[in-house]
């Protein structure tokens, strides 16, 4: 039974918290994905114009990968202070950092104006983006997970996850509209800046909404109890990072493995596909963007459904459906794209994202249920973001390099299949976490078990 301090909020209040997390994550992912789409379409010409077109794309994706390299640092810093100070404060800071960096990219001079300084400035701002996003995800999903009850946690916690396809939808939609309305020369000259500058308006809206929500009641109860223990026994609390690595190292490894197929498949399906469809198959930029746009709308719709299913049958079964499905889909995925029609491309990307959603939807609740409250932000963020360096960061880069070296999609399919196998192994090693009481998780208790109240360590 929930204690008064951690009792579920009224439905109307929970919906407001979900909306605040969703809008915030949508803006953050809009900023992050906008860079990925621009890297595939225009940054190779604006910031690396002296390179061969495919080499220029590789260099462009390299700056894209730099953003992922900064995410683990963001996970460590935001996780530490999020576990010490609360989720809400850090979420406001992450939104400001991300929005500011994205707005600044829209003001950057290009290689034609300042030479080699242009890609250096672009890389620096990409680092800020990655740092902010590294701290955003954990806080957003925890704020919802810790407000809701266990019975429908998978459903409610999946809504911040829809911020990824919503952000992709918004970023791709803006780019698609601009490429349709502007000539190629106008878009390359100044039109590409508009979506980045638009981020400034979105951040103001996001801040207004995020400042209106309350801190997680589970965290407030845990913080109060920790302060009481400290006052009574003069006990100094361990740093969240140290506590995570000591008590939850197994859960961190499971989370990292679980992210491999989810992360790699997503960036191959949504970012690399813009390169493959336009350079290898010969489809137009507009066709490729419209495909990702429509498929992202479907992705947005299916994530809550997958989250609700995880409440009924468990996190692990739904996650396994996604991992096995994505691996099995890769060869048909590229076979359909090679047909060179809009319908085949749309089917390939849509099915791929629906299967990806089966991994992404339960992930928020699954990772939240692995860790004790006073180390949950750190644990979930470290598990999610450290894996992104090996998974999402190099995925478009590796896929482009494989295409350049072999001129075929077969090595790329095998690359995604290998990631899917790794994720299947990780999920097989995990224990089911559905119905866990977040206020009852003790340090070091294995995922899927609940410690007795007498030895609870998070409150």
Beta strands, then each sheet from edge to edge (+ up, - down):
end
